[in-house]
Amino acid sequence: MSENGTDSTVSGVGRVFSLLRLVAEAPPGGLRLTDIAARAGLPRPTVHRLLRALAAEGAVAFEPRGKRYTLGLDLFLMAARAGDATGLRDLARPTLLRLTASLGETLFLLVHNGYDAVCIERSAGPLPIRSFTGDIGGRVPLGIGQGATAILAFLPPAEQDEIVRHNLPRMRDFGGPDEASLRAEIARVRREGFCGGAAGLIPGMAGIGAPILDRDQRAVAAISIGTTTDRLTPERREVIAEMLKREATAIGRQINPFDPTLRRAGAAMAG
């Protein structure tokens, strides 16, 4: 291919991705051809030709009644396979093992699932501890325990209110807080970026939880430490909290938004 031909191909690819980004940033109902052409700064016939080609490949969808374009399903399917689609559990496991080795404590990975947090990974330390979730597969209402409260604190306000309303009666079975105390704890967690409260719900046990946030800064999971109250001194609590926050942030940057583990949360709420 000649140099001019290569330049033309590169230019065409750039235009295609420019149009895809415009469609992706459109309102929920999509954009009309004239709007896309105006925003792209390209001739309308050129934009129409490119959009027809993208629609034929399933990258965009055309709604004939409203004459609007939206992203196509095939584009989402490709995105779901992009890169190394490592699941949250596989991403977090090395972190849990490393923290257990360095701190000598038990670490948990909790994922948001409807009104609950579910333990999907656990790295046991040398000391016996008790926790609300117990082993892998255990669940606890959001708002009970450090990891579950860290998740609750970083959910959108409307969803958070619905969960608080639903879970308050359930929390009584765990000796949990009243609404005023819970909302005060939620506000504190949002300020500090971790949850270190609720010590005493299980006698002799304490812990710290840090939320794992997605790209929209919404909590999808949390990592937490379970230990004894005598081991969690104020000085140690501060250091461990910073470690968990740093590790949770690193995990959040790597999570795959199409991970089925994370997508089940909304489905569980709907159920």
VENZI-V330109 format. One record per residue. N is the residue number from 0. RES is the residue in three letters. PHI is phi in whole degrees, -180 to 180 (NA if undefined). NEAR is the number of other ideal C-beta (glycine too) atoms within 12 Angstrom. Layout:
BEGIN
n->[N & N]
res->[RES & RES]
phi->[PHI & PHI]
near->[NEAR & NEAR]
END
This chain:
BEGIN
n->[0 & 1 & 2 & 3 & 4 & 5 & 6 & 7 & 8 & 9 & 10 & 11 & 12 & 13 & 14 & 15 & 16 & 17 & 18 & 19 & 20 & 21 & 22 & 23 & 24 & 25 & 26 & 27 & 28 & 29 & 30 & 31 & 32 & 33 & 34 & 35 & 36 & 37 & 38 & 39 & 40 & 41 & 42 & 43 & 44 & 45 & 46 & 47 & 48 & 49 & 50 & 51 & 52 & 53 & 54 & 55 & 56 & 57 & 58 & 59 & 60 & 61 & 62 & 63 & 64 & 65 & 66 & 67 & 68 & 69 & 70 & 71 & 72 & 73 & 74 & 75 & 76 & 77 & 78 & 79 & 80 & 81 & 82 & 83 & 84 & 85 & 86 & 87 & 88 & 89 & 90 & 91 & 92 & 93 & 94 & 95 & 96 & 97 & 98 & 99 & 100 & 101 & 102 & 103 & 104 & 105 & 106 & 107 & 108 & 109 & 110 & 111 & 112 & 113 & 114 & 115 & 116 & 117 & 118 & 119 & 120 & 121 & 122 & 123 & 124 & 125 & 126 & 127 & 128 & 129 & 130 & 131 & 132 & 133 & 134 & 135 & 136 & 137 & 138 & 139 & 140 & 141 & 142 & 143 & 144 & 145 & 146 & 147 & 148 & 149 & 150 & 151 & 152 & 153 & 154 & 155 & 156 & 157 & 158 & 159 & 160 & 161 & 162 & 163 & 164 & 165 & 166 & 167 & 168 & 169 & 170 & 171 & 172 & 173 & 174 & 175 & 176 & 177 & 178 & 179 & 180 & 181 & 182 & 183 & 184 & 185 & 186 & 187 & 188 & 189 & 190 & 191 & 192 & 193 & 194 & 195 & 196 & 197 & 198 & 199 & 200 & 201 & 202 & 203 & 204 & 205 & 206 & 207 & 208 & 209 & 210 & 211 & 212 & 213 & 214 & 215 & 216 & 217 & 218 & 219 & 220 & 221 & 222 & 223 & 224 & 225 & 226 & 227 & 228 & 229 & 230 & 231 & 232 & 233 & 234 & 235 & 236 & 237 & 238 & 239 & 240 & 241 & 242 & 243 & 244 & 245 & 246 & 247 & 248 & 249 & 250 & 251 & 252 & 253 & 254 & 255 & 256 & 257 & 258 & 259 & 260 & 261 & 262 & 263 & 264 & 265 & 266 & 267 & 268 & 269 & 270]
res->[MET & SER & GLU & ASN & GLY & THR & ASP & SER & THR & VAL & SER & GLY & VAL & GLY & ARG & VAL & PHE & SER & LEU & LEU & ARG & LEU & VAL & ALA & GLU & ALA & PRO & PRO & GLY & GLY & LEU & ARG & LEU & THR & ASP & ILE & ALA & ALA & ARG & ALA & GLY & LEU & PRO & ARG & PRO & THR & VAL & HIS & ARG & LEU & LEU & ARG & ALA & LEU & ALA & ALA & GLU & GLY & ALA & VAL & ALA & PHE & GLU & PRO & ARG & GLY & LYS & ARG & TYR & THR & LEU & GLY & LEU & ASP & LEU & PHE & LEU & MET & ALA & ALA & ARG & ALA & GLY & ASP & ALA & THR & GLY & LEU & ARG & ASP & LEU & ALA & ARG & PRO & THR & LEU & LEU & ARG & LEU & THR & ALA & SER & LEU & GLY & GLU & THR & LEU & PHE & LEU & LEU & VAL & HIS & ASN & GLY & TYR & ASP & ALA & VAL & CYS & ILE & GLU & ARG & SER & ALA & GLY & PRO & LEU & PRO & ILE & ARG & SER & PHE & THR & GLY & ASP & ILE & GLY & GLY & ARG & VAL & PRO & LEU & GLY & ILE & GLY & GLN & GLY & ALA & THR & ALA & ILE & LEU & ALA & PHE & LEU & PRO & PRO & ALA & GLU & GLN & ASP & GLU & ILE & VAL & ARG & HIS & ASN & LEU & PRO & ARG & MET & ARG & ASP & PHE & GLY & GLY & PRO & ASP & GLU & ALA & SER & LEU & ARG & ALA & GLU & ILE & ALA & ARG & VAL & ARG & ARG & GLU & GLY & PHE & CYS & GLY & GLY & ALA & ALA & GLY & LEU & ILE & PRO & GLY & MET & ALA & GLY & ILE & GLY & ALA & PRO & ILE & LEU & ASP & ARG & ASP & GLN & ARG & ALA & VAL & ALA & ALA & ILE & SER & ILE & GLY & THR & THR & THR & ASP & ARG & LEU & THR & PRO & GLU & ARG & ARG & GLU & VAL & ILE & ALA & GLU & MET & LEU & LYS & ARG & GLU & ALA & THR & ALA & ILE & GLY & ARG & GLN & ILE & ASN & PRO & PHE & ASP & PRO & THR & LEU & ARG & ARG & ALA & GLY & ALA & ALA & MET & ALA & GLY]
phi->[NA & -71 & -62 & -64 & -66 & -64 & -60 & -65 & -64 & -61 & -62 & -64 & -63 & -61 & -65 & -60 & -69 & -63 & -68 & -61 & -66 & -63 & -66 & -65 & -89 & -71 & -61 & -52 & -79 & 92 & -127 & -81 & -56 & -63 & -68 & -64 & -62 & -64 & -71 & -80 & 69 & -121 & -60 & -58 & -60 & -65 & -63 & -62 & -63 & -67 & -67 & -63 & -66 & -66 & -66 & -65 & -93 & 83 & -78 & -130 & -119 & -114 & -100 & -65 & -67 & -89 & 54 & -123 & -108 & -132 & -66 & -89 & -62 & -62 & -66 & -66 & -65 & -67 & -62 & -65 & -101 & -68 & 61 & -92 & -79 & -72 & -75 & -58 & -62 & -68 & -67 & -86 & -55 & -60 & -65 & -61 & -64 & -66 & -69 & -62 & -66 & -83 & -105 & 70 & -128 & -89 & -113 & -128 & -117 & -112 & -120 & -69 & -143 & 67 & -91 & -124 & -116 & -117 & -78 & -113 & -159 & -150 & -122 & -81 & -87 & -75 & -98 & -72 & -133 & -116 & -143 & -68 & -83 & 72 & -95 & -59 & 101 & -71 & -133 & -147 & -61 & -60 & 111 & -112 & 90 & -68 & -65 & -67 & -72 & -63 & -65 & -58 & -67 & -114 & -102 & -57 & -53 & -65 & -67 & -60 & -62 & -63 & -68 & -60 & -60 & -72 & -89 & -53 & -63 & -70 & -66 & -61 & -67 & -104 & 71 & -76 & -77 & -81 & -63 & -63 & -66 & -65 & -68 & -66 & -67 & -59 & -64 & -66 & -63 & -65 & -69 & -91 & 84 & -156 & -114 & -128 & -93 & 67 & -64 & 106 & -63 & -112 & -52 & 84 & -105 & -147 & -174 & -142 & -132 & -126 & -75 & -102 & -105 & -86 & -68 & -94 & 61 & -107 & -70 & -114 & -164 & -157 & -110 & -142 & -116 & -115 & -150 & -101 & -62 & -71 & -83 & -93 & -70 & -55 & -67 & -69 & -58 & -65 & -67 & -65 & -59 & -66 & -64 & -64 & -62 & -64 & -68 & -64 & -64 & -64 & -65 & -59 & -69 & -103 & -66 & -89 & -62 & -98 & -60 & -56 & -60 & -81 & -74 & -71 & -60 & -65 & -64 & -69 & -63 & -63 & -68]
near->[9 & 8 & 9 & 10 & 11 & 12 & 13 & 14 & 15 & 15 & 17 & 20 & 15 & 17 & 27 & 28 & 19 & 25 & 38 & 33 & 19 & 32 & 37 & 24 & 18 & 24 & 15 & 13 & 16 & 28 & 33 & 27 & 32 & 19 & 24 & 36 & 25 & 15 & 21 & 29 & 14 & 25 & 16 & 19 & 13 & 22 & 32 & 24 & 20 & 34 & 40 & 19 & 21 & 32 & 29 & 15 & 19 & 18 & 29 & 36 & 26 & 27 & 21 & 11 & 9 & 18 & 18 & 25 & 38 & 31 & 31 & 26 & 16 & 19 & 27 & 20 & 16 & 18 & 19 & 18 & 13 & 14 & 14 & 12 & 22 & 19 & 26 & 38 & 31 & 21 & 32 & 41 & 25 & 22 & 35 & 39 & 22 & 19 & 38 & 30 & 17 & 18 & 30 & 21 & 38 & 38 & 43 & 52 & 48 & 54 & 46 & 47 & 34 & 26 & 34 & 34 & 46 & 39 & 37 & 36 & 38 & 33 & 32 & 24 & 26 & 15 & 20 & 14 & 33 & 21 & 40 & 38 & 38 & 21 & 20 & 21 & 17 & 28 & 29 & 41 & 37 & 52 & 45 & 43 & 48 & 49 & 55 & 52 & 53 & 47 & 51 & 48 & 42 & 39 & 38 & 19 & 17 & 11 & 25 & 30 & 18 & 19 & 38 & 33 & 20 & 20 & 32 & 27 & 16 & 24 & 33 & 16 & 14 & 26 & 17 & 31 & 28 & 16 & 20 & 12 & 21 & 35 & 24 & 17 & 35 & 35 & 20 & 22 & 37 & 25 & 14 & 27 & 27 & 41 & 46 & 37 & 34 & 38 & 27 & 18 & 30 & 26 & 12 & 20 & 29 & 35 & 48 & 47 & 52 & 45 & 44 & 48 & 32 & 31 & 14 & 14 & 18 & 26 & 42 & 40 & 47 & 51 & 57 & 53 & 51 & 49 & 36 & 27 & 22 & 12 & 27 & 30 & 15 & 15 & 11 & 23 & 28 & 17 & 21 & 35 & 32 & 20 & 28 & 42 & 32 & 22 & 39 & 44 & 23 & 22 & 38 & 32 & 17 & 26 & 35 & 28 & 25 & 22 & 29 & 19 & 31 & 36 & 24 & 24 & 32 & 19 & 14 & 21 & 22 & 13 & 11]
END
